Amino acid sequence: MKREKMEYKLKKALDADRYAHTLGVEQTAREMARIFGADEERASLAGLLHDCAKCMTLSQMVKAAKGIPLDPVMKESKALMHAVAGMCTAQEIYGVRDPEVLGAIRWHTTGRGEMTALEKIVYLADMIEPGRKMFDGLTQLREACMRDLDEAMHMALRMSLEQVRAQGKTLHPDTLAALKAYEPEIDETEPND
């Protein structure tokens, strides 16, 4: 599908703020791909479509993810579910067939063990894009994202763990698997440092 048609469909599917965020993620993913030697076109496409299902209702997201095994935590969370639904929507509605692009969309919320460079780039670009509301550590994370992909992933995953703990929730198993790539000994239930 041509870019103009994708943009047209996205503008209809997303609200204005989400669309602006999407363009910021696309730009950031392309820049990071250039820095780390990843495919810029793939990064751009994954960034553009990473939230294509974000404005669906939870039931629409679950329906869009037909045939994908979903854990109970995923089924109850729009924040997590939109990534799985987005992967399916990118394939069904936007005609994306590239497994690397689809993987980057699929894993941009939770991460996973053994992430590809493109998956890391889109995960991080989503957190640091220029329009992102300021949060503790964002400046340091942005700096890390421009110098070392793995350092930035470790930092971002740690931030996710601490945010989830502060909310009294449990870290999603996929995010824990991603964090274990950097901290093999981590116990998700350990108290805050």
C-alpha positions as CSV (number, residue, x, y, z in Angstrom):
1,M,0.0,0.0,0.0
2,K,1.3,3.5,-0.9
3,R,2.2,5.8,2.0
4,E,-0.5,8.4,1.1
5,K,-3.2,5.7,1.4
6,M,-1.7,4.5,4.7
7,E,-1.7,8.1,6.1
8,Y,-5.3,8.6,5.0
9,K,-6.4,5.4,6.7
10,L,-4.4,6.2,9.9
11,K,-5.9,9.7,10.1
12,K,-9.3,8.1,10.1
13,A,-8.4,5.4,12.6
14,L,-6.6,7.6,15.1
15,D,-7.3,10.8,17.0
16,A,-5.2,13.8,16.2
17,D,-2.9,13.4,19.3
18,R,-2.3,9.7,18.5
19,Y,-1.5,10.5,14.9
20,A,1.0,13.2,15.9
21,H,2.6,10.7,18.3
22,T,2.8,8.2,15.4
23,L,4.6,10.6,13.2
24,G,7.0,11.3,16.0
25,V,7.7,7.6,16.6
26,E,8.2,7.1,12.8
27,Q,10.8,10.0,12.7
28,T,12.6,8.8,15.8
29,A,12.7,5.1,14.6
30,R,14.1,6.2,11.3
31,E,16.8,8.3,13.0
32,M,17.7,5.5,15.4
33,A,17.8,3.0,12.5
34,R,20.3,5.3,10.7
35,I,22.5,5.5,13.8
36,F,22.5,1.7,14.5
37,G,22.7,0.5,10.9
38,A,19.1,-1.0,10.8
39,D,16.9,-0.7,7.7
40,E,15.4,2.8,7.8
41,E,12.4,2.0,5.6
42,R,11.4,-0.9,7.8
43,A,11.9,1.3,10.9
44,S,9.8,4.0,9.3
45,L,6.9,1.7,8.4
46,A,6.9,0.0,11.8
47,G,6.9,3.4,13.5
48,L,4.1,4.7,11.3
49,L,1.9,1.7,12.0
50,H,2.9,0.7,15.6
51,D,-0.3,2.3,17.1
52,C,-2.7,1.6,14.1
53,A,-5.0,-0.3,16.5
54,K,-4.6,2.0,19.5
55,C,-8.0,3.8,19.2
56,M,-10.0,0.5,18.9
57,T,-12.1,-0.7,21.8
58,L,-10.7,-3.6,23.7
59,S,-13.3,-6.0,22.2
60,Q,-12.3,-4.8,18.7
61,M,-8.6,-5.4,19.5
62,V,-9.3,-8.9,20.7
63,K,-11.4,-9.6,17.6
64,A,-8.6,-8.1,15.4
65,A,-6.1,-10.5,17.0
66,K,-8.0,-13.6,15.8
67,G,-5.9,-16.7,16.0
68,I,-3.2,-15.3,18.2
69,P,-2.9,-16.9,21.6
70,L,-3.6,-14.2,24.2
71,D,-2.9,-14.4,27.9
72,P,-5.5,-13.1,30.4
73,V,-3.4,-10.0,31.3
74,M,-3.2,-9.1,27.6
75,K,-7.0,-9.6,27.1
76,E,-7.8,-7.1,29.8
77,S,-5.4,-4.3,28.9
78,K,-5.8,-1.9,25.9
79,A,-2.3,-0.7,26.6
80,L,-0.9,-4.1,25.9
81,M,-3.5,-5.5,23.6
82,H,-3.2,-2.8,20.9
83,A,0.3,-4.1,19.9
84,V,-1.1,-7.6,19.1
85,A,-4.1,-6.1,17.4
86,G,-1.8,-3.6,15.6
87,M,0.3,-6.4,14.1
88,C,-2.8,-8.1,12.8
89,T,-4.3,-4.8,11.5
90,A,-1.0,-3.8,9.8
91,Q,-1.2,-7.1,8.0
92,E,-5.0,-7.2,7.2
93,I,-5.7,-3.5,6.6
94,Y,-2.4,-2.0,5.6
95,G,-1.0,-5.0,3.6
96,V,2.2,-5.4,5.6
97,R,3.8,-8.8,5.0
98,D,7.4,-8.1,6.3
99,P,7.8,-10.3,9.4
100,E,10.4,-7.9,10.9
101,V,8.0,-4.9,10.6
102,L,5.2,-7.0,12.0
103,G,7.4,-8.2,14.9
104,A,8.4,-4.6,15.7
105,I,4.7,-3.6,15.9
106,R,3.8,-6.7,18.0
107,W,6.5,-6.3,20.6
108,H,6.5,-2.5,21.0
109,T,4.6,-2.5,24.3
110,T,5.9,-5.5,26.2
111,G,9.2,-6.3,24.5
112,R,10.3,-9.9,24.6
113,G,13.4,-12.1,25.1
114,E,15.8,-12.0,22.2
115,M,14.5,-8.9,20.6
116,T,15.7,-7.9,17.1
117,A,17.4,-4.5,16.5
118,L,14.2,-3.3,14.8
119,E,12.0,-4.4,17.7
120,K,14.3,-2.5,20.1
121,I,14.3,0.6,17.9
122,V,10.5,0.8,17.7
123,Y,10.0,0.0,21.4
124,L,12.4,2.8,22.4
125,A,11.2,5.3,19.7
126,D,7.7,4.9,21.2
127,M,9.1,6.0,24.6
128,I,11.3,8.9,23.5
129,E,9.6,10.5,20.5
130,P,9.8,14.3,20.6
131,G,6.1,14.8,21.6
132,R,6.3,12.4,24.6
133,K,5.2,14.0,27.9
134,M,8.2,14.4,30.2
135,F,8.8,11.7,32.8
136,D,11.7,11.0,35.2
137,G,14.7,9.7,33.3
138,L,13.4,10.6,29.8
139,T,16.4,12.9,29.0
140,Q,18.9,10.2,30.0
141,L,16.9,7.6,28.1
142,R,16.9,9.8,24.9
143,E,20.7,10.2,25.3
144,A,21.2,6.5,25.7
145,C,19.0,5.8,22.6
146,M,21.4,7.8,20.5
147,R,24.6,6.0,21.7
148,D,23.9,2.3,22.7
149,L,20.8,0.3,21.9
150,D,21.2,-2.3,24.6
151,E,22.0,0.2,27.3
152,A,18.9,2.1,26.3
153,M,16.7,-1.1,26.3
154,H,18.0,-2.0,29.7
155,M,17.2,1.4,31.0
156,A,13.8,1.5,29.4
157,L,12.8,-2.0,30.7
158,R,14.0,-1.0,34.2
159,M,11.8,2.1,34.0
160,S,8.8,-0.1,33.0
161,L,9.4,-2.4,35.9
162,E,9.6,0.4,38.4
163,Q,6.4,2.0,36.9
164,V,4.5,-1.2,37.1
165,R,5.7,-1.8,40.7
166,A,4.6,1.7,41.7
167,Q,1.1,0.9,40.4
168,G,1.1,-2.3,42.5
169,K,0.9,-4.5,39.4
170,T,2.9,-7.4,38.1
171,L,5.2,-7.1,35.1
172,H,4.0,-8.8,32.0
173,P,5.9,-12.1,31.4
174,D,7.2,-10.9,28.0
175,T,8.6,-7.7,29.6
176,L,10.2,-9.8,32.3
177,A,11.8,-12.0,29.6
178,A,13.1,-8.9,27.8
179,L,14.6,-7.6,31.1
180,K,16.2,-11.0,31.8
181,A,18.2,-10.6,28.7
182,Y,20.0,-7.8,30.6
183,E,19.6,-9.0,34.1
184,P,19.4,-12.8,34.0
185,E,19.1,-13.0,37.8
186,I,16.2,-10.6,38.2
187,D,13.2,-11.7,40.2
188,E,10.2,-9.6,39.2
189,T,8.9,-9.8,42.8
190,E,12.0,-8.4,44.4
191,P,11.5,-5.2,46.3
192,N,12.5,-1.9,44.8
193,D,16.2,-1.1,45.1
